[in-house]
Amino acid sequence: MNKFSNAWQRFWFKEQSPEPLALFRILFALFVFQVSLFELAPNFSLLLGAKGMFDTASVAVYWWQKEPIFNVFLLLPQSDVFRFGFFCVFLVFTFFLTVGLFTRFSAIIVYLGLLSFDNQCPFALDGGDDFMRLIAFLLIFSPAGEAYSIDRILKAKIRGIKLKDMPLNMVSPWVQRMIQIQISLVYLFAFLPKIVGDQWQSGTAIYYVFQLADFAKFHVPKIMTQFPLYKILTYYTLLVELSMATLVWIKPLRYWILLAAVFLHLGIDWAMNLPCFEFLIMSSYVVFVDPNDLKKVSALFKSLLGFSPKQNHLVEAKIIQHSDHVFLPTMLFLLFILICGSLMANPIRQQYALLESQRNYDQRLAKVFNYWNDRFKQYSQLPEDDEKRVIAEEALGAILSLKKDYIQSGKLLRNACERLAQQNKAYNPELISALSSLANLYLETYHLDAAELCYKTISNYDIDHLEYAPNRQSIELNNLGVIAYFRALLAKDKAEQTQKYIEADRFFREALNKSHNPKITSNTGFRQIEAGILFNQSLSLRNLGHLKEAQTAQIKAANINSGFKKPQSP
């Protein structure tokens, strides 16, 4: 029992260097500063202004309800001048937190600012915002200003000694441990909902991630969507998340796991336009670094840059020689990514998005068409059932449908579907992609019977080839509901129109019933699909004259997208 008690005391309270926590403070505050400056400031009036997207009264009714809420904006006159003034104060103290001036008080102001922004605009939050707010709260109680700070310089001046002669104060690491535990919990609760989803169990989840065009950032190479690579990436994601929740606490494995997690988040940031979270979570890895290892890195830099006195070179070389072989390259790579990424992630992202939006759509479409047309010609000499030729055929057919060349597109897609159906695969996501593209073509050209047949084929294929597929069934039922809705819009007779709206509503209800299975209700990606089904249902209900039900469905959809609990019905 004594051994356990001593280990517990050492874990929480054995004094150590404050350098890891101080370095994390700098990276975290830099991140908050650049997010506030480059994302929040340009949209301040829309998101946080007195006459913004949602007024305070609406937020109070639908999100705050009867819970106690702290919001600085409620204490200020209802004017954008005062609100923006507080925002400027927040930016100043965020900068102070970065450089370590009035560190603890600055952390308090930063936390209260983040808390106020999140409560004023709760529908625009994601996991990154929640993590920022929690970390800012913990930093209030931390000795993060004991190193790498102006506070330390001021202490040296007050004592009348040189900064280099003032030893670091050893501190209790309990706040650092709390941050470490919080990070592990983030990964644990990211892993648990995934492991019960059938797409993650079957290894196909990453394939579908790469098909989310709305979230695409940079081009993902086609090879990434090929079997078995997408399965490897799916299971790699699960393994890293589980390891960050558990095995990262084992010191010999720690730096290997952190390196694997860095590659995971760099891949996510490359493939998906998810601002904030990736570089925020990577910056937090610093708190897992042992203070002695930070000294080794410092000694390495001094030695390489020639800043160390000559008499210390042998000592430093000895320290470096005995360091963990994986630690040094990991730390150098991690520090470079974190410092550059934290400062430049959002500006680069916004600049890239701006350039993309300014490009001519026809030119971009022509470029993609030329690429796949060349590939199709290149592979045309291969056998008709060759996988490379079939994939190029399917891609070219999908692009031709965007170019409104429906006849040629239909020929290519139908042929690709036939060839893909003949392949002997346990599950063929390329076939689903080709059938979906063909269904969309039929839907766009108002061949509703053909589109309906495609969607039913996809549904039956999933049922036959996947052990558990209620989520896919739900998606296809939603598609069938959309077809019924289109038929209602095209109906000439009022009675027929009403019947089709009722049929569409029935499909949407069945789709929602499938989504209530406990194995998939916790899947974040599918929750977004469920929101889309609810929105489609609201359109049918509105046309049927069921306005209250339609409004309820819309509120549920908005609530799922916001990630908050269900609001009370008005």
Helices and strands as residue ranges (DSSP letters): H 2-13, H 19-35, I 36-40, G 41-43, H 44-48, H 56-59, I 60-64, G 72-75, H 80-99, H 103-120, G 122-124, H 127-140, G 144-146, H 150-159, G 163-165, H 174-195, H 198-202, H 205-209, G 213-215, G 222-225, H 229-245, G 247-249, H 251-271, H 277-283, G 284-288, H 291-305, G 310-312, H 313-321, H 327-358, H 361-379, H 387-402, H 406-422, H 429-444, H 448-465, H 470-490, H 494-515, H 524-543, H 547-562
